[in-house]
Amino acid sequence: MKIGMLTDVYKPHVSGITNYIALNKKVLEDQGHEVYIFTFGDLDYPDDEANVIRSPALPLVDTGFYLSLSYNKRARHLLYEMDIAHVHHPFVSGSLALRYCRPRGIPVIFTNHTRYDLYTQAYLPILPDTWGEAAMKAYLPSFCRACNMVISPSKGMARVLEGFGVDSPIEVVPNGVALEPLRAKITPLDRGALGIRAEDVLLAYVGRVAPEKNLSFLLRAFAGVAEAFDNVHLVIVGDGPAYEELEQQARQSHASSRIHFTGMVPYQDLSCHLAAADAFVTASVTEVHPLSVIEAMGVGLPVLGIDSPGVGDTIEDGKTGFLSSNDLAAYAAKMARLVGENSLRVNMGAAAYQAAEQYDIHRTTKTMLEHYKRLVDQSQYRKRGLRFRLARFFDRWR
């Protein structure tokens, strides 16, 4: 099967979506399928994988995203050969998928990975909070109706889509993670190099250091817990547009000596950092399907998060970690329990390790592939129609 993955942004941009697309591509290729990534910009980037098809586009400031109204000729003609098109961003890539694929009978499947309404609040604070939601309600319902299938990585995000007015059937298929390399025999990060003793409790955050991740809230909560426990440390693993601002906030904290920043680390070294930690913490409320949370669970870490779509679907409160309301005092209280109750933390970590099995990439890709095959089979009859045959005929000269 020839599978086109359409995404507004790809490597070298670092994000959970990018990592998932690359991982899913590899698993599908290992099973004998041809997978092509259709994306924009970074035309000089030396891709370390085959079949990444880039079209010129205008960069959107320093977000890593690009704006374009079309694919180049080579990309278009390759896209016409696909058996199915899987869209990972609804606006640029989504609109192009509908323009190029539907007239040729190529099924379009859309996975909604992002809380675009909340990202608008984080990056465009001058706009009213309701603007992002209004934009989603204006665009997403009609876009989803035009797709052959809509996928949500979590039940919570499916409910959000329904709240935006999406009335198309929504299938829930989690984004998978590669558990096997995370669980391979590894050497944990040297805690001593950070000034952390074996008996100390190390909390870890791994991910983008960006406004939508609510990390300022996380640091404030940690500062409160650090006053009660002199053996707790926090490590921030990752980079992003809010990195310098967060470092400055940490320096001004009375717990500054116990807040550590590693910057960006290679993805293959992620397990070393997670293995050195005692628990994983996140304060993000913009997640759809938090891969970093699942990766932490996959190595046996209990997780503290805020009860919101995505995170709330992944953590079982009191069993695999703690869920808190979006309130600083409530969150800090749950963090204090995570730090202070050693046996509870160990038991929740063991439960998290088992719960992560359902998100193994081979399991989730198998489910997605079943959807692909069904849609492709359904499309074969339509492709025999005169309209589709004429479209393919004239493609030779376009």
C-alpha positions as CSV (number, residue, x, y, z in Angstrom):
1,M,0.0,0.0,0.0
2,K,1.2,3.5,-0.8
3,I,0.5,5.8,2.2
4,G,0.9,9.6,2.1
5,M,1.4,11.4,5.4
6,L,0.5,15.1,5.0
7,T,1.9,17.4,7.7
8,D,2.4,21.1,7.9
9,V,5.7,20.7,9.6
10,Y,8.3,17.9,9.9
11,K,11.9,17.4,10.9
12,P,14.0,19.3,12.0
13,H,11.0,20.7,14.0
14,V,10.8,18.7,17.2
15,S,7.4,17.8,18.6
16,G,5.4,14.8,19.7
17,I,3.6,14.8,16.4
18,T,6.8,14.8,14.4
19,N,8.2,11.9,16.5
20,Y,5.0,9.9,16.1
21,I,4.8,10.4,12.3
22,A,8.4,9.3,11.9
23,L,7.9,6.3,14.2
24,N,4.6,5.2,12.5
25,K,6.3,5.6,9.1
26,K,9.1,3.2,10.1
27,V,6.7,0.6,11.5
28,L,4.6,0.7,8.3
29,E,7.7,0.5,6.1
30,D,9.0,-2.5,8.1
31,Q,5.7,-4.2,7.2
32,G,6.4,-3.6,3.5
33,H,4.3,-0.5,2.8
34,E,5.5,2.6,0.9
35,V,5.2,5.7,3.1
36,Y,5.7,9.3,1.8
37,I,5.8,12.4,4.0
38,F,4.4,15.5,2.2
39,T,5.5,18.6,4.0
40,F,6.9,22.2,3.6
41,G,10.1,24.2,3.9
42,D,13.6,23.3,5.1
43,L,14.4,22.4,1.6
44,D,18.1,22.1,2.4
45,Y,17.6,19.9,5.4
46,P,19.5,16.5,5.0
47,D,16.7,14.0,5.6
48,D,17.9,10.8,7.3
49,E,15.0,8.8,5.8
50,A,13.6,8.1,2.4
51,N,10.5,9.6,0.8
52,V,10.3,13.0,2.5
53,I,8.8,15.3,-0.1
54,R,9.2,19.0,0.6
55,S,7.5,21.9,-1.2
56,P,8.6,25.5,-0.9
57,A,6.6,27.6,1.6
58,L,6.7,30.8,3.6
59,P,7.8,30.4,7.2
60,L,5.4,31.6,9.9
61,V,7.8,33.7,11.9
62,D,9.9,31.3,14.1
63,T,7.1,28.8,14.9
64,G,8.7,26.1,12.7
65,F,5.4,26.0,10.6
66,Y,5.0,27.1,7.0
67,L,2.3,28.6,4.8
68,S,1.6,27.4,1.3
69,L,-1.3,27.3,-1.2
70,S,0.0,24.3,-3.2
71,Y,2.5,21.5,-3.4
72,N,5.1,21.6,-6.1
73,K,4.6,19.5,-9.3
74,R,6.7,16.6,-8.1
75,A,4.8,16.4,-4.8
76,R,1.5,16.6,-6.6
77,H,2.2,13.8,-9.0
78,L,3.5,11.6,-6.2
79,L,0.5,12.3,-4.1
80,Y,-1.8,11.3,-7.0
81,E,-0.2,7.8,-6.8
82,M,-1.1,7.2,-3.1
83,D,-3.7,4.7,-2.1
84,I,-4.6,6.8,1.0
85,A,-3.8,10.2,2.4
86,H,-3.4,10.7,6.1
87,V,-3.7,14.3,7.2
88,H,-2.0,15.4,10.5
89,H,-2.8,19.1,10.3
90,P,-6.2,20.3,9.1
91,F,-5.5,23.7,7.7
92,V,-2.8,23.8,5.1
93,S,-2.2,20.1,4.6
94,G,-5.9,19.3,5.1
95,S,-7.1,21.7,2.5
96,L,-4.5,20.5,0.0
97,A,-5.5,16.9,0.6
98,L,-9.1,17.7,-0.2
99,R,-8.1,19.6,-3.3
100,Y,-5.8,17.0,-4.7
101,C,-7.0,13.6,-3.4
102,R,-10.8,13.7,-3.4
103,P,-11.2,14.4,-7.2
104,R,-9.0,11.3,-7.7
105,G,-10.8,9.0,-5.4
106,I,-8.0,8.8,-2.9
107,P,-9.4,8.4,0.7
108,V,-8.5,11.2,3.1
109,I,-8.2,10.3,6.8
110,F,-7.6,13.1,9.4
111,T,-6.1,12.7,12.9
112,N,-6.6,15.8,15.2
113,H,-3.5,16.0,17.3
114,T,-3.7,19.5,18.7
115,R,-5.9,21.8,20.8
116,Y,-5.7,24.6,18.3
117,D,-8.1,26.7,20.3
118,L,-5.7,26.7,23.3
119,Y,-2.6,27.2,21.2
120,T,-4.3,30.4,19.9
121,Q,-4.6,31.6,23.5
122,A,-0.9,30.8,24.2
123,Y,0.6,32.4,21.1
124,L,-1.9,35.2,20.4
125,P,-2.8,36.5,23.8
126,I,-4.1,39.8,22.3
127,L,-7.0,37.9,20.8
128,P,-10.1,37.2,23.0
129,D,-10.1,33.7,24.5
130,T,-13.2,32.8,22.5
131,W,-11.6,33.5,19.2
132,G,-9.8,30.2,18.9
133,E,-12.9,28.2,19.7
134,A,-15.0,30.2,17.3
135,A,-12.4,29.6,14.5
136,M,-12.6,25.8,15.2
137,K,-16.4,25.8,15.1
138,A,-16.3,27.7,11.8
139,Y,-13.8,25.4,10.1
140,L,-13.5,21.9,11.6
141,P,-17.1,20.6,11.1
142,S,-17.2,21.1,7.4
143,F,-13.6,19.9,7.0
144,C,-14.3,16.7,8.9
145,R,-17.4,16.0,6.8
146,A,-15.3,16.2,3.7
147,C,-12.8,13.6,5.0
148,N,-13.4,9.9,4.7
149,M,-12.5,9.3,8.3
150,V,-11.8,11.3,11.5
151,I,-9.5,10.0,14.1
152,S,-9.0,11.3,17.7
153,P,-6.1,10.0,19.7
154,S,-8.2,10.1,22.9
155,K,-11.8,10.0,24.1
156,G,-11.4,13.4,25.7
157,M,-10.3,15.0,22.4
158,A,-13.2,13.3,20.6
159,R,-15.6,15.1,23.1
160,V,-13.8,18.4,22.4
161,L,-14.3,17.9,18.6
162,E,-17.9,17.2,19.2
163,G,-18.1,20.4,21.2
164,F,-16.7,22.3,18.2
165,G,-19.7,20.9,16.2
166,V,-18.0,18.0,14.5
167,D,-20.8,15.7,13.6
168,S,-18.8,13.1,11.6
169,P,-18.2,9.7,13.2
170,I,-15.0,9.8,15.2
171,E,-12.8,6.8,15.7
172,V,-10.5,6.8,18.8
173,V,-7.0,5.4,17.9
174,P,-4.2,6.4,20.3
175,N,-0.9,7.5,18.9
176,G,1.6,4.8,19.7
177,V,5.1,4.9,21.3
178,A,8.0,2.6,20.9
179,L,8.1,0.8,24.2
180,E,10.9,-1.7,23.3
181,P,13.8,0.8,23.0
182,L,12.6,2.7,26.1
183,R,12.7,-0.5,28.1
184,A,16.0,-1.8,26.8
185,K,18.9,-2.2,29.2
186,I,20.1,1.4,29.5
187,T,22.5,3.4,31.7
188,P,20.5,6.1,33.6
189,L,21.7,9.7,33.5
190,D,24.3,10.4,36.2
191,R,22.3,12.1,38.9
192,G,25.5,13.0,40.7
193,A,26.6,15.2,37.8
194,L,23.5,17.4,38.6
195,G,24.2,17.4,42.3
196,I,21.4,15.0,43.1
197,R,21.9,12.3,45.7
198,A,20.7,8.7,45.4
199,E,18.2,9.3,48.2
200,D,16.8,12.5,46.7
201,V,13.5,12.5,44.8
202,L,13.9,13.6,41.1
203,L,10.8,14.9,39.2
204,A,11.2,15.1,35.5
205,Y,9.5,17.0,32.7
206,V,10.3,16.1,29.1
207,G,9.0,18.0,26.2
208,R,8.8,21.3,24.4
209,V,9.6,24.3,26.6
210,A,6.8,26.5,25.2
211,P,4.0,28.7,26.4
212,E,1.2,26.1,25.9
213,K,3.0,23.7,28.2
214,N,2.1,25.8,31.3
215,L,5.7,25.4,32.7
216,S,5.6,28.6,34.7
217,F,2.7,27.0,36.7
218,L,4.9,23.9,37.2
219,L,7.8,25.9,38.6
220,R,5.6,27.7,41.0
221,A,4.1,24.5,42.3
222,F,7.6,23.0,42.6
223,A,8.9,26.0,44.6
224,G,6.1,25.4,47.1
225,V,6.9,21.7,47.5
226,A,10.6,22.4,47.7
227,E,10.0,24.5,50.8
228,A,8.5,21.4,52.6
229,F,11.0,18.8,51.2
230,D,14.7,19.5,51.0
231,N,15.4,16.3,49.1
232,V,13.3,17.1,46.0
233,H,14.7,18.2,42.6
234,L,13.2,19.0,39.2
235,V,14.8,18.5,35.8
236,I,13.4,20.1,32.7
237,V,14.4,18.1,29.5
238,G,13.8,19.9,26.3
239,D,14.0,23.3,24.5
240,G,11.7,25.7,22.9
241,P,10.6,29.4,22.7
242,A,10.0,29.8,26.4
243,Y,13.4,28.3,27.5
244,E,15.1,31.6,28.5
245,E,12.1,33.0,30.2
246,L,11.7,29.8,32.2
247,E,15.4,29.7,33.2
248,Q,15.0,33.3,34.5
249,Q,12.0,32.3,36.5
250,A,14.0,29.4,38.0
251,R,16.9,31.6,38.9
252,Q,14.6,33.9,40.8
253,S,13.1,31.0,42.8
254,H,14.3,30.1,46.3
255,A,14.6,26.5,44.9
256,S,16.8,27.5,42.0
257,S,19.7,25.2,43.0
258,R,17.3,22.3,42.7
259,I,15.9,23.1,39.3
260,H,18.0,21.7,36.5
261,F,17.8,22.3,32.7
262,T,19.4,19.9,30.2
263,G,18.3,21.7,27.0
264,M,17.5,19.5,23.9
265,V,18.7,15.9,24.1
266,P,18.6,13.4,21.2
267,Y,15.4,11.3,21.2
268,Q,17.3,8.1,21.5
269,D,18.8,9.4,24.9
270,L,15.3,10.1,26.3
271,S,15.1,6.8,28.2
272,C,18.4,7.6,30.0
273,H,16.9,10.8,31.5
274,L,13.6,9.1,32.3
275,A,15.3,6.2,34.0
276,A,17.1,8.6,36.3
277,A,13.9,10.1,37.6
278,D,11.4,9.0,40.3
279,A,8.3,10.5,38.8
280,F,7.1,12.5,35.8
281,V,5.3,15.9,36.1
282,T,3.4,18.0,33.6
283,A,1.1,21.0,33.9
284,S,0.0,21.2,30.3
285,V,-3.7,21.4,29.5
286,T,-3.3,21.6,25.8
287,E,-2.5,17.9,25.1
288,V,-4.5,15.7,22.9
289,H,-2.6,12.5,23.5
290,P,0.5,13.2,25.6
291,L,3.3,11.0,24.2
292,S,5.8,12.1,26.8
293,V,3.4,11.0,29.5
294,I,3.1,7.6,27.9
295,E,6.8,7.3,27.4
296,A,7.3,8.0,31.1
297,M,4.7,5.5,32.1
298,G,6.5,3.0,29.7
299,V,9.6,3.1,31.8
300,G,7.7,2.8,35.1
301,L,7.3,6.4,36.3
302,P,4.1,7.6,38.0
303,V,2.8,10.8,36.5
304,L,1.3,14.0,37.9
305,G,-0.8,16.0,35.5
306,I,-3.8,18.3,35.3
307,D,-7.2,16.7,34.6
308,S,-7.9,17.7,31.0
309,P,-8.5,16.0,27.6
310,G,-5.6,13.8,26.7
311,V,-3.8,13.8,30.1
312,G,-7.0,12.8,31.9
313,D,-7.6,10.0,29.5
314,T,-4.1,8.6,30.1
315,I,-3.5,8.8,33.8
316,E,-5.7,6.8,36.2
317,D,-5.8,9.0,39.3
318,G,-4.4,7.2,42.4
319,K,-3.3,4.2,40.4
320,T,-0.8,5.2,37.6
321,G,-0.3,8.7,39.0
322,F,-2.3,11.7,40.2
323,L,-4.7,14.0,38.4
324,S,-5.2,17.5,39.8
325,S,-7.5,20.4,39.0
326,N,-6.0,23.4,37.3
327,D,-5.3,25.0,40.7
328,L,-1.9,25.8,42.0
329,A,-2.6,24.7,45.6
330,A,-4.3,21.5,44.6
331,Y,-1.5,20.6,42.1
332,A,1.2,21.3,44.7
333,A,-0.6,19.1,47.2
334,K,-0.6,16.2,44.8
335,M,3.1,16.8,44.0
336,A,3.9,16.7,47.7
337,R,2.2,13.3,48.0
338,L,4.2,12.1,45.1
339,V,7.4,13.2,46.7
340,G,6.6,12.2,50.3
341,E,5.0,8.8,49.9
342,N,7.7,6.5,48.6
343,S,5.8,3.2,48.6
344,L,2.8,4.8,46.9
345,R,5.1,6.2,44.2
346,V,6.7,2.8,43.6
347,N,3.3,1.1,43.3
348,M,1.9,3.6,41.0
349,G,5.0,3.4,38.8
350,A,4.5,-0.4,38.5
351,A,0.9,0.1,37.5
352,A,1.9,2.8,35.0
353,Y,4.4,0.4,33.4
354,Q,1.6,-2.1,32.8
355,A,-0.9,0.5,31.6
356,A,1.5,1.7,28.9
357,E,1.2,-1.6,27.0
358,Q,-2.0,-0.5,25.3
359,Y,0.0,2.3,23.6
360,D,2.7,0.2,22.0
361,I,3.3,1.4,18.4
362,H,2.8,-2.0,16.9
363,R,-0.6,-2.3,18.4
364,T,-1.8,1.1,17.5
365,T,-0.4,0.9,13.9
366,K,-2.2,-2.4,13.4
367,T,-5.5,-0.7,14.2
368,M,-4.7,2.2,11.9
369,L,-3.7,-0.1,9.1
370,E,-7.1,-1.9,9.4
371,H,-8.8,1.5,8.8
372,Y,-6.5,2.2,5.9
373,K,-7.3,-1.1,4.2
374,R,-11.1,-0.7,4.7
375,L,-11.1,2.8,3.2
376,V,-8.9,1.8,0.3
377,D,-11.2,-1.2,-0.5
378,Q,-14.2,1.1,-0.4
379,S,-12.5,3.5,-2.8
380,Q,-11.7,1.0,-5.5
381,Y,-15.3,1.0,-6.8
382,R,-15.4,4.9,-6.9
383,K,-12.1,5.1,-8.8
384,R,-13.7,3.2,-11.7
385,G,-16.1,6.1,-12.4
386,L,-15.7,8.3,-15.4
387,R,-15.0,11.5,-13.4
388,F,-12.0,9.9,-11.5
389,R,-10.6,8.3,-14.6
390,L,-10.7,11.6,-16.5
391,A,-8.9,13.3,-13.6
392,R,-6.1,10.8,-13.7
393,F,-5.9,11.1,-17.4
394,F,-5.4,14.9,-17.4
395,D,-2.9,14.6,-14.5
396,R,-0.2,13.6,-17.0
397,W,-0.1,17.2,-18.4
398,R,-0.5,19.1,-15.1
